[in-house]
């Protein structure tokens, strides 16, 4: 047990302005309480939304900002009221570290939809101190927003599951799309998309990867095990695939027309939006009306779903496809991510990196 009362100084890598360039930054962790867990960070995935945040693409960034919300670490101290974790546990922290606990979403165990949720970084905690993410030596997190990593799952493999994995698992679960035999489409084959293929296949779905070019065909079919590869710019292929899919998980984080993909859905099919886009998307209403189709969205997943997803991945032997890098490579990794030059998720080896200024 630990009181966690002493202020702790840590080193992380922070962006100082919309250039998004990260460099060492020393700061103090927020005030802590009886239900808090002190975590020594082992590793942290790099998500495309980290790119949006550090570059102020959504016009809501506050600097200095330590990004990172796919965090795996070791518990090194716990507060007096912590009941779920002990020192030595390997745990994960995702996108959210706080919520109001009183609203309808919170009372329904879908706290990610709480209007007063607190983000892992680029936010302010209840004590007024800025939240900072996992590109740092350590974090202090309320036990409610911590999840145990299943035994035998490598930390670097688990990290992307805490965002990319649960982001796919949650809508499949919520919209009743877990049963085997469904035909699904995965639009975009990046960090979230590649986990979409793996999870959907593990659920027994026939999976079509949809991409704008032929470039990732071999990856999708041979490496990830997709059943079909569809090039969206090929009008003949798209016409042949019309009315064939029960759902499409749209992971593309950039502006794109929706009509071509709506045409692929069966009656009552669902287009589930997941890419963070700062410009309006467009579609003509008959594309939705004539097939009673649904355009919807989903945001990460709840803590309950995160635990379910981790156990599902352990049971099915699913892992992320990753490239592990040290912190001194992080700016290059971000540049590569911006160019979609990664298979399929960068994970920073935080514990094995020298974080301080050389």
NUTORFI-495066 format. One record per residue (C-alpha): residue in three letters; chain; x, y, z. Coordinates in steps of 0.001 Angstrom, whole numbers. Each point is the difference from the previous one (the first is absolute). Layout:
# NUTORFI-495066
rest = ALA kette = A u = X v = Y w = Z
...
This chain:
# NUTORFI-495066
rest = UNK kette = A u = 0 v = 0 w = 0
rest = UNK kette = A u = 1124 v = 3542 w = -576
rest = UNK kette = A u = -1467 v = 3337 w = 908
rest = UNK kette = A u = 1027 v = 1621 w = -3295
rest = UNK kette = A u = -14 v = 3281 w = 1860
rest = UNK kette = A u = 3408 v = 1265 w = -1095
rest = UNK kette = A u = 139 v = 1988 w = -3215
rest = UNK kette = A u = 1825 v = -1952 w = -2690
rest = UNK kette = A u = 2105 v = 1504 w = -2772
rest = UNK kette = A u = 200 v = -1920 w = -3279
rest = UNK kette = A u = 1480 v = 384 w = -3465
rest = UNK kette = A u = -2138 v = -395 w = -3076
rest = UNK kette = A u = 212 v = 1036 w = -3626
rest = UNK kette = A u = -2271 v = 2927 w = -818
rest = UNK kette = A u = -1120 v = 2086 w = -2953
rest = UNK kette = A u = 358 v = 3733 w = 644
rest = UNK kette = A u = -1852 v = 1358 w = -3037
rest = UNK kette = A u = -1948 v = -1120 w = -3099
rest = UNK kette = A u = 3198 v = -1141 w = -1710
rest = UNK kette = A u = -600 v = -3148 w = 2034
rest = UNK kette = A u = 3706 v = -512 w = 643
rest = UNK kette = A u = 548 v = -1876 w = 3281
rest = UNK kette = A u = 2901 v = 577 w = 2368
rest = UNK kette = A u = 791 v = -750 w = 3667
rest = UNK kette = A u = -2198 v = 1797 w = 2508
rest = UNK kette = A u = 170 v = -147 w = 3797
rest = UNK kette = A u = -3219 v = 444 w = 1973
rest = UNK kette = A u = -1736 v = -1093 w = 3174
rest = UNK kette = A u = -2780 v = -2552 w = 123
rest = UNK kette = A u = -3427 v = 1159 w = 1119
rest = UNK kette = A u = -1205 v = -181 w = 3569
rest = UNK kette = A u = -946 v = -3544 w = 927
rest = UNK kette = A u = -2620 v = -1716 w = 2085
rest = UNK kette = A u = -822 v = -3190 w = 1829
rest = UNK kette = A u = -1294 v = -1775 w = -3142
rest = UNK kette = A u = 2962 v = 904 w = -2183
rest = UNK kette = A u = 2615 v = -2307 w = -1459
rest = UNK kette = A u = 3566 v = 1076 w = -788
rest = UNK kette = A u = 1160 v = -1700 w = -3189
rest = UNK kette = A u = 3518 v = -249 w = -1395
rest = UNK kette = A u = -497 v = 137 w = -3772
rest = UNK kette = A u = 1426 v = -2942 w = -1932
rest = UNK kette = A u = -1179 v = 933 w = -3482
rest = UNK kette = A u = -2546 v = 2119 w = -1849
rest = UNK kette = A u = -1543 v = -275 w = -3449
rest = UNK kette = A u = -174 v = 2908 w = -2446
rest = UNK kette = A u = -3547 v = 601 w = -1247
rest = UNK kette = A u = -1030 v = 2159 w = -2960
rest = UNK kette = A u = -1999 v = 2171 w = 2405
rest = UNK kette = A u = 3281 v = 818 w = 1797
rest = UNK kette = A u = 1043 v = 1575 w = -3284
rest = UNK kette = A u = -3179 v = 2111 w = -100
rest = UNK kette = A u = 532 v = 1168 w = 3573
rest = UNK kette = A u = 3678 v = 955 w = -123
rest = UNK kette = A u = -532 v = 1906 w = -3261
rest = UNK kette = A u = -3177 v = 1747 w = 1227
rest = UNK kette = A u = -1998 v = -1329 w = -2965
rest = UNK kette = A u = -3187 v = 209 w = 2095
rest = UNK kette = A u = 776 v = 3518 w = 1291
rest = UNK kette = A u = -179 v = -1100 w = 3643
rest = UNK kette = A u = 3599 v = -792 w = 914
rest = UNK kette = A u = 1689 v = 1313 w = 3125
rest = UNK kette = A u = 3766 v = 44 w = 337
rest = UNK kette = A u = 2333 v = -1347 w = 1300
rest = UNK kette = A u = -1709 v = -3312 w = -819
rest = UNK kette = A u = 1306 v = -3493 w = 766
rest = UNK kette = A u = -1998 v = -2298 w = -2317
rest = UNK kette = A u = -626 v = -3736 w = 195
rest = UNK kette = A u = -3175 v = -1883 w = 935
rest = UNK kette = A u = 891 v = -3623 w = -721
rest = UNK kette = A u = 1966 v = -442 w = 3176
rest = UNK kette = A u = 1267 v = -3191 w = 1619
rest = UNK kette = A u = 1911 v = 173 w = 3243
rest = UNK kette = A u = 791 v = -1592 w = 3332
rest = UNK kette = A u = -1765 v = 1005 w = 3212
rest = UNK kette = A u = 2657 v = 1270 w = 2410
rest = UNK kette = A u = -2213 v = 1555 w = 2671
rest = UNK kette = A u = -3698 v = 24 w = 919
rest = UNK kette = A u = -2244 v = 2260 w = 2065
rest = UNK kette = A u = -1551 v = -1115 w = 3284
rest = UNK kette = A u = -3427 v = -712 w = -1557
rest = UNK kette = A u = 1234 v = -1869 w = -3080
rest = UNK kette = A u = -1513 v = -3490 w = -76
rest = UNK kette = A u = 468 v = -1161 w = -3581
rest = UNK kette = A u = 3767 v = 257 w = -421
rest = UNK kette = A u = 3186 v = -788 w = 1873
rest = UNK kette = A u = 3636 v = 933 w = -474
rest = UNK kette = A u = 1498 v = -1980 w = -2871
rest = UNK kette = A u = -3185 v = -285 w = -2074
rest = UNK kette = A u = 413 v = 720 w = -3719
rest = UNK kette = A u = -2839 v = 2308 w = -975
rest = UNK kette = A u = -1302 v = 2121 w = -2828
rest = UNK kette = A u = -1355 v = 3547 w = -252
rest = UNK kette = A u = -1978 v = 1240 w = -2992
rest = UNK kette = A u = -1552 v = 3213 w = -1277
rest = UNK kette = A u = -1926 v = 1040 w = 3127
rest = UNK kette = A u = 1090 v = 468 w = 3631
rest = UNK kette = A u = -3112 v = 1599 w = 1529
rest = UNK kette = A u = -3778 v = 428 w = -256
rest = UNK kette = A u = -2813 v = 1547 w = 2055
rest = UNK kette = A u = -1319 v = -3414 w = 1205
rest = UNK kette = A u = -3543 v = 1360 w = 269
rest = UNK kette = A u = -1372 v = 409 w = -3523
rest = UNK kette = A u = -1886 v = -2561 w = -2078
rest = UNK kette = A u = 3102 v = -1232 w = -1896
rest = UNK kette = A u = 1968 v = -364 w = 3234
rest = UNK kette = A u = -2854 v = -1875 w = 1677
rest = UNK kette = A u = -257 v = -2246 w = -3071
rest = UNK kette = A u = 3711 v = -924 w = 1
rest = UNK kette = A u = 675 v = 1915 w = -3212
rest = UNK kette = A u = 1984 v = 2768 w = 1647
rest = UNK kette = A u = 1741 v = 855 w = -3269
rest = UNK kette = A u = -3176 v = 1900 w = -945
rest = UNK kette = A u = -67 v = 2092 w = 3197
rest = UNK kette = A u = -53 v = 3707 w = -873
rest = UNK kette = A u = 2403 v = 642 w = 2864
rest = UNK kette = A u = 2520 v = -2700 w = -841
rest = UNK kette = A u = 3640 v = 820 w = 583
rest = UNK kette = A u = 2459 v = -852 w = -2744
rest = UNK kette = A u = 3296 v = -1714 w = 758
rest = UNK kette = A u = 1807 v = 3103 w = -1259
rest = UNK kette = A u = -798 v = 3487 w = -1300
rest = UNK kette = A u = -2603 v = 401 w = 2728
rest = UNK kette = A u = -302 v = 1208 w = 3567
rest = UNK kette = A u = -512 v = -2287 w = 2972
rest = UNK kette = A u = -2452 v = 695 w = 2833
rest = UNK kette = A u = 2761 v = 1695 w = 2019
rest = UNK kette = A u = 681 v = 2445 w = -2843
rest = UNK kette = A u = 3286 v = -1593 w = -1035
rest = UNK kette = A u = 556 v = -851 w = -3710
rest = UNK kette = A u = -201 v = -3660 w = -964
rest = UNK kette = A u = 3026 v = -1408 w = -1804
rest = UNK kette = A u = 273 v = -3255 w = -1912
rest = UNK kette = A u = 2116 v = -3096 w = -293
rest = UNK kette = A u = 3101 v = 1353 w = -1735
rest = UNK kette = A u = 1431 v = 406 w = 3489
rest = UNK kette = A u = 1679 v = -1856 w = 2839
rest = UNK kette = A u = -3178 v = -418 w = 2007
rest = UNK kette = A u = -3675 v = 874 w = 386
rest = UNK kette = A u = -2463 v = 210 w = 2873
rest = UNK kette = A u = -3443 v = -1355 w = -901
rest = UNK kette = A u = -3229 v = -691 w = 1876
rest = UNK kette = A u = -428 v = -3776 w = 351
rest = UNK kette = A u = -3341 v = 156 w = -1861
rest = UNK kette = A u = 1880 v = 858 w = -3202
rest = UNK kette = A u = 2672 v = -2664 w = 322
rest = UNK kette = A u = -292 v = -3520 w = -1432
rest = UNK kette = A u = 2125 v = -3076 w = 633
rest = UNK kette = A u = 1934 v = -1345 w = -2963
rest = UNK kette = A u = -689 v = -3746 w = -310
rest = UNK kette = A u = 2834 v = -2239 w = 1118
rest = UNK kette = A u = 2208 v = -1055 w = -2875
rest = UNK kette = A u = -881 v = 2981 w = -2215
rest = UNK kette = A u = 3115 v = 2011 w = -879
rest = UNK kette = A u = -279 v = 3680 w = 1082
rest = UNK kette = A u = 961 v = 1319 w = -3428
rest = UNK kette = A u = -2648 v = -2196 w = -1650
rest = UNK kette = A u = -2651 v = 1039 w = 2498
rest = UNK kette = A u = 548 v = 3756 w = -294
rest = UNK kette = A u = -1820 v = 600 w = -3338
rest = UNK kette = A u = -2924 v = -2135 w = 1164
rest = UNK kette = A u = -820 v = 2674 w = 2597
rest = UNK kette = A u = -1144 v = 2335 w = -2779
rest = UNK kette = A u = 112 v = -1665 w = -3427
rest = UNK kette = A u = -1244 v = -3345 w = 1310
rest = UNK kette = A u = -2871 v = 1197 w = 2151
rest = UNK kette = A u = -1011 v = 2620 w = -2595
rest = UNK kette = A u = -904 v = -2861 w = -2342
rest = UNK kette = A u = -1300 v = -2423 w = 2621
rest = UNK kette = A u = -2451 v = 2461 w = 1575
rest = UNK kette = A u = -2277 v = 682 w = -3018
rest = UNK kette = A u = 15 v = -3649 w = -1070
rest = UNK kette = A u = -1204 v = -864 w = 3498
rest = UNK kette = A u = -2452 v = 2884 w = 423
rest = UNK kette = A u = -1684 v = -308 w = -3418
rest = UNK kette = A u = -479 v = -3761 w = 274
rest = UNK kette = A u = 2666 v = -818 w = -2566
rest = UNK kette = A u = 1961 v = -2636 w = 1917
rest = UNK kette = A u = -1743 v = -3081 w = -1340
rest = UNK kette = A u = 1832 v = -2133 w = -2533
rest = UNK kette = A u = -946 v = -49 w = -3654
rest = UNK kette = A u = -306 v = 3744 w = -519
rest = UNK kette = A u = 1636 v = 1744 w = -2938
rest = UNK kette = A u = 1959 v = 3072 w = 1027
rest = UNK kette = A u = 2097 v = 2631 w = -1683
rest = UNK kette = A u = 3054 v = 1753 w = 1429
rest = UNK kette = A u = 636 v = 3338 w = -1689
rest = UNK kette = A u = 3602 v = 1087 w = 487
rest = UNK kette = A u = 2797 v = -2325 w = 1072
rest = UNK kette = A u = 1875 v = 1902 w = 2689
rest = UNK kette = A u = 300 v = -489 w = 3744
rest = UNK kette = A u = -3737 v = -317 w = 639
rest = UNK kette = A u = -763 v = -1693 w = -3323
rest = UNK kette = A u = 2485 v = -2825 w = 439
rest = UNK kette = A u = -1477 v = -806 w = 3412
rest = UNK kette = A u = -3444 v = 155 w = -1612
rest = UNK kette = A u = 994 v = -2760 w = -2412
rest = UNK kette = A u = 1466 v = -2163 w = 2759
rest = UNK kette = A u = -2894 v = 403 w = 2439
rest = UNK kette = A u = -2724 v = -427 w = -2638
rest = UNK kette = A u = 1698 v = -3136 w = -1355
rest = UNK kette = A u = 283 v = -1388 w = 3540
rest = UNK kette = A u = -3766 v = 531 w = 360
rest = UNK kette = A u = -572 v = -2151 w = -3072
rest = UNK kette = A u = -783 v = 2765 w = -2500
rest = UNK kette = A u = 711 v = 84 w = -3724
rest = UNK kette = A u = 2218 v = 3099 w = -196
rest = UNK kette = A u = 544 v = 2296 w = -2978
rest = UNK kette = A u = 2762 v = 2601 w = 202
rest = UNK kette = A u = -878 v = 3123 w = -1991
rest = UNK kette = A u = 2836 v = 2254 w = -1109
rest = UNK kette = A u = 558 v = 2705 w = -2600
rest = UNK kette = A u = 2840 v = -1888 w = -1714
rest = UNK kette = A u = 1375 v = -3508 w = -487
rest = UNK kette = A u = 3031 v = 787 w = 2180
rest = UNK kette = A u = -1072 v = -1915 w = 3101
rest = UNK kette = A u = -1646 v = -3003 w = -1684
rest = UNK kette = A u = 2679 v = -2515 w = 990
rest = UNK kette = A u = 102 v = 1328 w = 3543
rest = UNK kette = A u = -3754 v = -240 w = 393
rest = UNK kette = A u = -450 v = -3454 w = -1503
rest = UNK kette = A u = 3243 v = -1809 w = 845
rest = UNK kette = A u = 1129 v = 1591 w = 3241
rest = UNK kette = A u = -3263 v = 1002 w = 1691
rest = UNK kette = A u = -2218 v = -2729 w = -1433
rest = UNK kette = A u = -2704 v = 2128 w = -1598
rest = UNK kette = A u = -2329 v = -1865 w = -2376
rest = UNK kette = A u = -246 v = 2642 w = -2695
rest = UNK kette = A u = 1730 v = 3208 w = -1088
rest = UNK kette = A u = -2010 v = 2723 w = -1699
rest = UNK kette = A u = 1540 v = 2998 w = -1763
rest = UNK kette = A u = -2424 v = 2879 w = 456
rest = UNK kette = A u = 1251 v = 1840 w = -3090
rest = UNK kette = A u = -934 v = -2993 w = -2202
rest = UNK kette = A u = -3599 v = 679 w = -1024
rest = UNK kette = A u = -542 v = -3530 w = -1312
rest = UNK kette = A u = 1182 v = -1631 w = 3231
rest = UNK kette = A u = -2154 v = 2341 w = 2063
rest = UNK kette = A u = -3085 v = -678 w = -2118
rest = UNK kette = A u = 503 v = -3750 w = 295
rest = UNK kette = A u = 242 v = 327 w = 3794
rest = UNK kette = A u = -3189 v = 2088 w = 370
rest = UNK kette = A u = -2472 v = -1109 w = 2697
rest = UNK kette = A u = 2426 v = -2590 w = 1380
rest = UNK kette = A u = 1050 v = 1212 w = 3456
rest = UNK kette = A u = -1766 v = -4 w = 3367
rest = UNK kette = A u = 2257 v = 2747 w = 1331
rest = UNK kette = A u = 2986 v = 2145 w = -869
rest = UNK kette = A u = 2450 v = 1278 w = 2597
rest = UNK kette = A u = 1287 v = 3289 w = -1439
rest = UNK kette = A u = 3395 v = 781 w = 1535
rest = UNK kette = A u = 1158 v = 2624 w = -2509
rest = UNK kette = A u = 1152 v = 3159 w = 1872
rest = UNK kette = A u = -321 v = 2324 w = -3007
rest = UNK kette = A u = -2787 v = 1450 w = -2130
rest = UNK kette = A u = -1571 v = -2535 w = -2377
rest = UNK kette = A u = -3385 v = -436 w = -1723
rest = UNK kette = A u = -2405 v = -2424 w = 1663
rest = UNK kette = A u = -2218 v = -947 w = -2968
rest = UNK kette = A u = 2312 v = -2666 w = -1466
rest = UNK kette = A u = 72 v = -1847 w = 3304
rest = UNK kette = A u = -3690 v = 380 w = 792
rest = UNK kette = A u = -713 v = -1813 w = -3275
rest = UNK kette = A u = 1871 v = -3055 w = 1312
rest = UNK kette = A u = -2372 v = -467 w = 2953
rest = UNK kette = A u = -2903 v = -2413 w = 65
rest = UNK kette = A u = -3466 v = 957 w = 1209
rest = UNK kette = A u = 358 v = 1265 w = 3596
rest = UNK kette = A u = 3779 v = 107 w = -375
rest = UNK kette = A u = 2076 v = 2274 w = 2216
rest = UNK kette = A u = 2805 v = 2384 w = -884
rest = UNK kette = A u = 1898 v = 561 w = 3241
rest = UNK kette = A u = 2197 v = 3117 w = 3
rest = UNK kette = A u = 3204 v = -99 w = 2038
rest = UNK kette = A u = 2443 v = 2358 w = -1689
rest = UNK kette = A u = 469 v = 3424 w = 1607
rest = UNK kette = A u = -668 v = 2512 w = -2793
rest = UNK kette = A u = -189 v = 3773 w = 396
rest = UNK kette = A u = -1983 v = 670 w = -3204
rest = UNK kette = A u = -3659 v = -929 w = -682
rest = UNK kette = A u = -746 v = -3215 w = -1880
rest = UNK kette = A u = -2753 v = -140 w = -2641
rest = UNK kette = A u = -2490 v = -2484 w = -1383
rest = UNK kette = A u = -3310 v = 108 w = -1899
rest = UNK kette = A u = -2942 v = -1163 w = 2092
rest = UNK kette = A u = -1425 v = -2615 w = -2430
rest = UNK kette = A u = 3178 v = -2011 w = 522
rest = UNK kette = A u = -1117 v = -467 w = 3598
rest = UNK kette = A u = -3776 v = 36 w = -411
rest = UNK kette = A u = -337 v = -2621 w = -2727
rest = UNK kette = A u = 1811 v = -2640 w = 2042
rest = UNK kette = A u = -1020 v = 1104 w = 3497
rest = UNK kette = A u = 3695 v = 372 w = 614
rest = UNK kette = A u = 1618 v = 1551 w = 3024
rest = UNK kette = A u = 2901 v = 2419 w = 206
rest = UNK kette = A u = 1208 v = -31 w = 3558
rest = UNK kette = A u = 3122 v = 515 w = 2042
rest = UNK kette = A u = 1733 v = -1588 w = 2932
rest = UNK kette = A u = 2563 v = 1359 w = 2418
rest = UNK kette = A u = 2647 v = -2286 w = 1510
rest = UNK kette = A u = -1688 v = -2283 w = 2551
rest = UNK kette = A u = -901 v = -216 w = 3662
rest = UNK kette = A u = 2254 v = -1416 w = 2705
rest = UNK kette = A u = -2304 v = -3027 w = 83
rest = UNK kette = A u = 397 v = -490 w = -3763
rest = UNK kette = A u = 3758 v = 515 w = 266
rest = UNK kette = A u = 244 v = -2889 w = 2468
rest = UNK kette = A u = -2240 v = -2167 w = -2209
rest = UNK kette = A u = 2068 v = 833 w = -3069
rest = UNK kette = A u = 3307 v = -843 w = 1702
rest = UNK kette = A u = -1368 v = -3370 w = 1117
rest = UNK kette = A u = -1388 v = -625 w = -3504
rest = UNK kette = A u = 3390 v = 768 w = -1536
rest = UNK kette = A u = 1747 v = -2266 w = 2500
rest = UNK kette = A u = -2464 v = -2835 w = -677
rest = UNK kette = A u = 328 v = 350 w = -3774
rest = UNK kette = A u = 3756 v = 620 w = 40
rest = UNK kette = A u = -353 v = 3434 w = -1606
rest = UNK kette = A u = 2832 v = 2519 w = 118
rest = UNK kette = A u = 730 v = 3338 w = -1616
rest = UNK kette = A u = 2405 v = 251 w = -2912
rest = UNK kette = A u = 2505 v = 2544 w = 1240
rest = UNK kette = A u = 3341 v = 1731 w = -450
rest = UNK kette = A u = 1749 v = 724 w = 3289
rest = UNK kette = A u = 2084 v = 3180 w = 191
rest = UNK kette = A u = 1917 v = 1939 w = 2647
rest = UNK kette = A u = -1090 v = 3456 w = 1123
rest = UNK kette = A u = 2830 v = 1709 w = -1881
rest = UNK kette = A u = -1613 v = -1299 w = -3212
rest = UNK kette = A u = -3488 v = 1226 w = 860
rest = UNK kette = A u = 47 v = 3105 w = -2230
rest = UNK kette = A u = 1057 v = -2101 w = -2980
rest = UNK kette = A u = -2706 v = -2521 w = 859
rest = UNK kette = A u = -2607 v = 2772 w = 21
rest = UNK kette = A u = 1199 v = 1233 w = -3405
rest = UNK kette = A u = -257 v = -3547 w = -1337
rest = UNK kette = A u = -3463 v = -430 w = 1525
rest = UNK kette = A u = -1115 v = 3156 w = -1800
rest = UNK kette = A u = 1077 v = -1678 w = -3261
rest = UNK kette = A u = -1667 v = -3308 w = 967
rest = UNK kette = A u = 3441 v = -1583 w = 67
rest = UNK kette = A u = -493 v = -2520 w = 2808
rest = UNK kette = A u = -1182 v = -3606 w = 347
rest = UNK kette = A u = -2281 v = 690 w = 1852
rest = UNK kette = A u = 728 v = 1669 w = 3305
rest = UNK kette = A u = 3086 v = 1607 w = 1489
rest = UNK kette = A u = 579 v = -852 w = 3654
rest = UNK kette = A u = 2528 v = 2025 w = 1985
rest = UNK kette = A u = 2229 v = -1981 w = 2362
rest = UNK kette = A u = -217 v = 2633 w = 2724
rest = UNK kette = A u = 1681 v = -1974 w = 2786
rest = UNK kette = A u = 2906 v = -859 w = -2278
rest = UNK kette = A u = 527 v = 3600 w = -1166
rest = UNK kette = A u = 2040 v = 2862 w = 1398
rest = UNK kette = A u = -2638 v = 2670 w = 512
rest = UNK kette = A u = 2109 v = 2839 w = 1373
rest = UNK kette = A u = 1759 v = 2595 w = -2152
rest = UNK kette = A u = 3414 v = -1209 w = -1127
